[in-house]
Amino acid sequence: MTSTAEMRHTTSREERAPWYVVLLRMAGVLVALGALGVFFYYAFRLTLMPVQDNGQAGGNLRPGHSLSFYLERPTREALLQIGGNVLLLAPLGVLLPWISVRLRGLFRLAVVVALLSLAIECVQGLLVLGRAFDIDDVILNTAGAVLAYLFLGRKVSRAMRG
């Protein structure tokens, strides 16, 4: 027969939590999944819709090239381009670790977001009229998600999932 101390040691935190806490955590995950669905709808709509570029869209495979171009532009345009790319996938830095505790690690989250951003950029470059692949967008998207994770995502995930 096992002692109570041994049972506590071998059970997970979820098993020890009262039923209402487990239920609230499950509801929180469902809310986060819903928010993720809404996020993806608008993110894909924003990034995968054709735009009128007047033949100006050009791809960029050199890290920093687009950044230096935008930094030479008027402040408002630079903020819109750089800030927009930083903010675009930032919600993933909060939502992904909330949905899956496996994505709490900074490196794992960065890899997942970078791969998602890379996929979006590849689709833009290959299939979307008026859009082009830009490696700087991948870097900025990933940086935004990592910053969101560091400032908020880690705390939200621990509060909601334990």
Backbone as CSV, one residue per row, in Angstrom:
resi,resn,N_x,N_y,N_z,CA_x,CA_y,CA_z,C_x,C_y,C_z
1,MET,0.835,-1.175,0.000,0.000,0.000,0.000,0.885,1.246,0.000
2,THR,0.529,2.240,-0.830,1.342,3.443,-0.927,0.856,4.508,0.032
3,SER,1.792,5.282,0.537,1.440,6.345,1.470,0.921,7.573,0.713
4,THR,0.297,8.480,1.440,-0.231,9.707,0.849,0.891,10.539,0.255
5,ALA,2.034,10.586,0.924,3.183,11.348,0.428,3.656,10.788,-0.904
6,GLU,3.686,9.447,-1.018,4.106,8.836,-2.282,3.093,9.133,-3.383
7,MET,1.820,9.096,-3.056,0.794,9.378,-4.053,0.882,10.832,-4.524
8,ARG,1.118,11.753,-3.616,1.256,13.156,-3.993,2.441,13.355,-4.918
9,HIS,3.498,12.631,-4.639,4.706,12.754,-5.438,4.503,12.214,-6.853
10,THR,3.694,11.186,-7.003,3.553,10.545,-8.305,2.405,11.105,-9.134
11,THR,1.531,11.912,-8.549,0.417,12.458,-9.320,0.792,13.808,-9.900
12,SER,0.169,14.153,-10.997,0.456,15.443,-11.632,-0.307,16.552,-10.926
13,ARG,0.053,17.764,-11.227,-0.589,18.930,-10.640,-2.067,18.965,-11.012
14,GLU,-2.403,18.568,-12.240,-3.796,18.557,-12.681,-4.624,17.577,-11.850
15,GLU,-4.058,16.432,-11.534,-4.792,15.433,-10.772,-5.045,15.897,-9.334
16,ARG,-4.164,16.702,-8.790,-4.322,17.192,-7.424,-5.256,18.386,-7.342
17,ALA,-5.465,19.073,-8.442,-6.296,20.272,-8.428,-7.760,19.888,-8.241
18,PRO,-8.514,20.716,-7.536,-9.949,20.453,-7.398,-10.621,20.470,-8.776
19,TRP,-11.762,19.811,-8.871,-12.447,19.661,-10.155,-12.785,20.992,-10.800
20,TYR,-13.149,21.988,-9.993,-13.537,23.273,-10.562,-12.337,24.024,-11.142
21,VAL,-11.152,23.807,-10.575,-9.943,24.419,-11.116,-9.611,23.785,-12.465
22,VAL,-9.718,22.478,-12.535,-9.469,21.773,-13.793,-10.464,22.247,-14.851
23,LEU,-11.715,22.385,-14.469,-12.758,22.842,-15.387,-12.470,24.264,-15.872
24,LEU,-12.067,25.146,-14.975,-11.730,26.515,-15.367,-10.534,26.553,-16.313
25,ARG,-9.536,25.716,-16.049,-8.373,25.664,-16.935,-8.764,25.171,-18.315
26,MET,-9.633,24.155,-18.367,-10.096,23.650,-19.659,-10.884,24.728,-20.403
27,ALA,-11.726,25.467,-19.692,-12.484,26.558,-20.309,-11.533,27.638,-20.829
28,GLY,-10.494,27.919,-20.060,-9.502,28.897,-20.496,-8.808,28.474,-21.776
29,VAL,-8.477,27.194,-21.881,-7.839,26.688,-23.099,-8.797,26.810,-24.279
30,LEU,-10.077,26.527,-24.050,-11.063,26.673,-25.123,-11.184,28.127,-25.572
31,VAL,-11.152,29.055,-24.620,-11.174,30.479,-24.957,-9.936,30.833,-25.782
32,ALA,-8.771,30.336,-25.366,-7.534,30.618,-26.094,-7.581,30.023,-27.499
33,LEU,-8.141,28.827,-27.642,-8.275,28.225,-28.975,-9.191,29.058,-29.859
34,GLY,-10.278,29.549,-29.290,-11.171,30.425,-30.043,-10.470,31.705,-30.467
35,ALA,-9.725,32.301,-29.542,-8.972,33.521,-29.851,-7.926,33.240,-30.926
36,LEU,-7.311,32.069,-30.879,-6.322,31.688,-31.886,-6.978,31.562,-33.260
37,GLY,-8.167,30.987,-33.299,-8.896,30.878,-34.562,-9.218,32.238,-35.155
38,VAL,-9.707,33.148,-34.316,-10.011,34.512,-34.771,-8.733,35.194,-35.227
39,PHE,-7.659,35.034,-34.461,-6.368,35.624,-34.823,-5.915,35.135,-36.191
40,PHE,-5.935,33.810,-36.409,-5.482,33.273,-37.690,-6.340,33.770,-38.848
41,TYR,-7.627,33.876,-38.633,-8.504,34.381,-39.693,-8.040,35.772,-40.142
42,TYR,-7.863,36.676,-39.181,-7.481,38.043,-39.536,-6.026,38.134,-40.004
43,ALA,-5.136,37.359,-39.414,-3.732,37.388,-39.836,-3.596,36.885,-41.275
44,PHE,-4.276,35.797,-41.596,-4.190,35.275,-42.956,-4.890,36.206,-43.938
45,ARG,-5.987,36.788,-43.518,-6.701,37.726,-44.382,-5.816,38.935,-44.683
46,LEU,-5.112,39.406,-43.670,-4.236,40.559,-43.830,-3.014,40.241,-44.689
47,THR,-2.435,39.066,-44.497,-1.169,38.757,-45.169,-1.325,38.044,-46.505
48,LEU,-2.445,37.403,-46.730,-2.577,36.593,-47.948,-3.569,37.161,-48.957
49,MET,-4.000,38.383,-48.745,-4.872,39.042,-49.713,-3.999,39.747,-50.755
50,PRO,-4.372,39.637,-52.020,-3.615,40.363,-53.055,-3.678,41.872,-52.819
51,VAL,-2.616,42.555,-53.186,-2.572,44.013,-53.070,-2.128,44.605,-54.397
52,GLN,-2.461,45.854,-54.600,-2.033,46.576,-55.789,-0.665,47.162,-55.500
53,ASP,0.377,46.656,-56.132,1.741,47.112,-55.825,2.368,47.928,-56.944
54,ASN,1.684,48.052,-58.077,2.220,48.782,-59.233,3.597,48.277,-59.635
55,GLY,3.805,46.970,-59.498,5.068,46.358,-59.901,6.234,46.624,-58.983
56,GLN,5.988,47.103,-57.770,7.073,47.451,-56.864,7.470,46.330,-55.916
57,ALA,6.633,45.324,-55.750,6.936,44.258,-54.796,8.155,43.474,-55.280
58,GLY,9.166,43.461,-54.465,10.373,42.700,-54.777,10.745,41.858,-53.583
59,GLY,11.217,40.677,-53.823,11.584,39.790,-52.735,12.864,40.234,-52.052
60,ASN,13.071,39.718,-50.855,14.274,40.036,-50.095,14.751,38.794,-49.367
61,LEU,15.940,38.339,-49.709,16.544,37.189,-49.032,17.709,37.607,-48.141
62,ARG,18.040,38.904,-48.115,19.163,39.389,-47.311,18.661,39.988,-46.002
63,PRO,18.943,39.345,-44.871,18.494,39.894,-43.578,18.994,41.325,-43.369
64,GLY,18.093,42.191,-42.982,18.430,43.580,-42.713,18.231,44.517,-43.889
65,HIS,18.101,43.982,-45.088,17.988,44.832,-46.279,16.709,45.671,-46.254
66,SER,15.577,45.027,-46.015,14.305,45.769,-45.952,14.275,46.696,-44.749
67,LEU,14.848,46.252,-43.644,14.885,47.095,-42.444,15.617,48.401,-42.719
68,SER,16.766,48.313,-43.356,17.518,49.543,-43.646,16.747,50.422,-44.628
69,PHE,16.036,49.814,-45.574,15.220,50.588,-46.501,14.127,51.337,-45.752
70,TYR,13.413,50.634,-44.861,12.321,51.287,-44.128,12.827,52.330,-43.149
71,LEU,13.988,52.123,-42.583,14.542,53.112,-41.651,14.925,54.401,-42.365
72,GLU,15.123,54.349,-43.676,15.421,55.546,-44.462,14.151,56.267,-44.919
73,ARG,13.004,55.651,-44.725,11.716,56.225,-45.124,11.232,57.193,-44.033
74,PRO,10.181,57.948,-44.324,9.596,58.806,-43.278,9.208,57.969,-42.055
75,THR,9.251,58.592,-40.894,9.030,57.890,-39.623,7.721,57.118,-39.593
76,ARG,6.654,57.725,-40.057,5.341,57.070,-40.030,5.349,55.775,-40.846
77,GLU,5.908,55.838,-42.046,5.967,54.650,-42.906,6.841,53.560,-42.282
78,ALA,7.982,53.966,-41.704,8.877,53.003,-41.056,8.186,52.341,-39.872
79,LEU,7.485,53.133,-39.061,6.771,52.572,-37.905,5.671,51.613,-38.336
80,LEU,4.955,51.965,-39.387,3.888,51.080,-39.878,4.447,49.755,-40.376
81,GLN,5.511,49.813,-41.143,6.082,48.587,-41.703,6.767,47.728,-40.643
82,ILE,7.647,48.326,-39.887,8.403,47.565,-38.881,7.500,47.181,-37.714
83,GLY,6.762,48.152,-37.188,5.860,47.873,-36.073,4.776,46.876,-36.445
84,GLY,4.249,47.006,-37.643,3.227,46.067,-38.100,3.730,44.641,-38.148
85,ASN,4.961,44.471,-38.604,5.528,43.121,-38.660,5.860,42.581,-37.275
86,VAL,6.275,43.450,-36.379,6.545,43.003,-35.007,5.233,42.590,-34.328
87,LEU,4.181,43.362,-34.545,2.902,43.098,-33.885,2.095,41.978,-34.543
88,LEU,2.353,41.684,-35.807,1.518,40.754,-36.552,1.352,39.394,-35.868
89,LEU,2.436,38.757,-35.485,2.360,37.435,-34.865,2.600,37.473,-33.351
90,ALA,2.670,38.664,-32.784,2.868,38.799,-31.333,1.810,38.057,-30.516
91,PRO,0.536,38.038,-30.916,-0.443,37.296,-30.114,-0.093,35.814,-29.935
92,LEU,0.684,35.268,-30.853,1.079,33.864,-30.708,1.992,33.659,-29.507
93,GLY,2.722,34.693,-29.123,3.583,34.615,-27.950,2.795,34.463,-26.660
94,VAL,1.516,34.812,-26.694,0.641,34.646,-25.533,-0.244,33.413,-25.698
95,LEU,-0.834,33.253,-26.871,-1.815,32.185,-27.077,-1.203,30.780,-27.153
96,LEU,-0.092,30.617,-27.855,0.474,29.264,-28.004,0.913,28.646,-26.675
97,PRO,1.634,29.374,-25.806,1.997,28.768,-24.516,0.787,28.527,-23.613
98,TRP,-0.262,29.297,-23.789,-1.485,29.110,-23.014,-2.165,27.822,-23.452
99,ILE,-2.186,27.563,-24.733,-2.834,26.366,-25.266,-2.004,25.118,-24.997
100,SER,-0.704,25.222,-25.170,0.180,24.067,-24.990,1.359,24.432,-24.095
101,VAL,1.452,23.789,-22.948,2.564,24.079,-22.038,3.899,23.673,-22.652
102,ARG,3.876,22.828,-23.661,5.116,22.453,-24.357,5.742,23.639,-25.086
103,LEU,4.949,24.654,-25.364,5.469,25.826,-26.070,5.837,26.955,-25.123
104,ARG,6.002,26.650,-23.845,6.428,27.670,-22.884,7.878,28.059,-23.077
105,GLY,8.673,27.194,-23.571,10.089,27.507,-23.752,10.299,28.534,-24.849
106,LEU,11.189,29.454,-24.601,11.472,30.528,-25.545,11.925,29.984,-26.896
107,PHE,12.835,29.030,-26.884,13.369,28.483,-28.132,12.284,27.759,-28.926
108,ARG,11.512,26.909,-28.268,10.452,26.167,-28.969,9.424,27.110,-29.572
109,LEU,9.025,28.111,-28.799,8.057,29.076,-29.307,8.627,29.820,-30.509
110,ALA,9.870,30.263,-30.410,10.499,31.003,-31.514,10.569,30.153,-32.782
111,VAL,10.897,28.884,-32.639,10.982,28.000,-33.809,9.607,27.837,-34.465
112,VAL,8.573,27.597,-33.659,7.222,27.416,-34.199,6.754,28.680,-34.912
113,VAL,6.944,29.828,-34.295,6.502,31.089,-34.904,7.325,31.396,-36.155
114,ALA,8.627,31.150,-36.110,9.468,31.393,-37.287,9.032,30.508,-38.454
115,LEU,8.711,29.252,-38.180,8.259,28.358,-39.246,6.910,28.806,-39.809
116,LEU,6.021,29.243,-38.955,4.724,29.744,-39.416,4.910,31.001,-40.261
117,SER,5.735,31.923,-39.786,6.002,33.143,-40.538,6.667,32.827,-41.876
118,LEU,7.594,31.886,-41.879,8.254,31.460,-43.112,7.241,30.891,-44.098
119,ALA,6.300,30.106,-43.601,5.258,29.549,-44.466,4.400,30.666,-45.063
120,ILE,4.029,31.643,-44.252,3.232,32.773,-44.753,4.006,33.521,-45.835
121,GLU,5.272,33.789,-45.572,6.093,34.508,-46.549,6.263,33.718,-47.843
122,CYS,6.427,32.406,-47.743,6.557,31.576,-48.954,5.274,31.625,-49.778
123,VAL,4.137,31.519,-49.114,2.864,31.597,-49.823,2.713,32.976,-50.458
124,GLN,3.055,34.026,-49.730,2.986,35.378,-50.294,3.861,35.483,-51.545
125,GLY,5.081,35.007,-51.433,6.022,35.137,-52.545,5.663,34.310,-53.762
126,LEU,5.027,33.172,-53.537,4.719,32.275,-54.651,3.320,32.440,-55.220
127,LEU,2.357,32.773,-54.387,0.965,32.683,-54.822,0.138,33.960,-54.755
128,VAL,0.577,34.958,-54.012,-0.282,36.115,-53.782,0.180,37.291,-54.649
129,LEU,-0.727,37.763,-55.474,-0.446,38.863,-56.387,-0.122,40.138,-55.611
130,GLY,0.991,40.776,-55.963,1.375,42.027,-55.323,2.155,41.856,-54.033
131,ARG,2.410,40.627,-53.633,3.171,40.354,-52.405,4.485,39.677,-52.779
132,ALA,5.455,39.762,-51.876,6.753,39.158,-52.130,7.316,38.576,-50.837
133,PHE,8.192,37.610,-50.974,8.875,37.005,-49.824,9.868,38.017,-49.263
134,ASP,9.887,38.161,-47.932,10.841,39.052,-47.280,11.323,38.405,-45.984
135,ILE,12.586,38.071,-45.927,13.157,37.400,-44.754,13.102,38.308,-43.520
136,ASP,13.151,39.620,-43.733,13.057,40.543,-42.599,11.689,40.454,-41.924
137,ASP,10.655,40.155,-42.690,9.335,39.966,-42.093,9.334,38.764,-41.155
138,VAL,10.007,37.700,-41.553,10.102,36.507,-40.700,10.815,36.860,-39.395
139,ILE,11.891,37.599,-39.503,12.662,37.989,-38.317,11.819,38.872,-37.396
140,LEU,11.140,39.861,-37.964,10.327,40.779,-37.153,9.114,40.080,-36.551
141,ASN,8.450,39.201,-37.318,7.313,38.443,-36.794,7.741,37.591,-35.605
142,THR,8.864,36.913,-35.744,9.365,36.053,-34.672,9.758,36.877,-33.449
143,ALA,10.416,37.997,-33.690,10.812,38.874,-32.577,9.580,39.370,-31.818
144,GLY,8.531,39.696,-32.529,7.305,40.162,-31.884,6.683,39.103,-30.991
145,ALA,6.638,37.868,-31.468,6.074,36.779,-30.662,6.950,36.497,-29.445
146,VAL,8.252,36.538,-29.622,9.179,36.300,-28.505,9.028,37.398,-27.452
147,LEU,8.940,38.642,-27.880,8.756,39.748,-26.922,7.428,39.617,-26.179
148,ALA,6.375,39.268,-26.901,5.070,39.082,-26.254,5.131,37.951,-25.233
149,TYR,5.860,36.889,-25.574,6.016,35.775,-24.639,6.766,36.227,-23.382
150,LEU,7.850,36.947,-23.575,8.663,37.377,-22.433,7.909,38.346,-21.529
151,PHE,7.141,39.257,-22.117,6.448,40.262,-21.321,5.118,39.789,-20.751
152,LEU,4.437,38.873,-21.456,3.094,38.522,-21.029,2.778,37.023,-21.120
153,GLY,3.205,36.387,-22.173,2.822,35.001,-22.436,3.203,34.012,-21.357
154,ARG,4.390,34.141,-20.831,4.849,33.226,-19.787,3.962,33.350,-18.544
155,LYS,3.637,34.570,-18.178,2.814,34.819,-16.996,1.384,34.316,-17.207
156,VAL,0.816,34.599,-18.372,-0.550,34.164,-18.675,-0.624,32.639,-18.682
157,SER,0.346,32.016,-19.313,0.349,30.545,-19.381,0.418,29.915,-17.999
158,ARG,1.283,30.431,-17.162,1.398,29.875,-15.795,0.140,30.146,-14.983
159,ALA,-0.457,31.306,-15.152,-1.664,31.641,-14.402,-2.846,30.782,-14.849
160,MET,-2.931,30.532,-16.141,-4.081,29.807,-16.674,-3.906,28.286,-16.653
161,ARG,-2.665,27.827,-16.739,-2.431,26.383,-16.832,-1.720,25.804,-15.625
162,GLY,-1.192,26.652,-14.787,-0.480,26.172,-13.601,0.951,25.852,-13.850
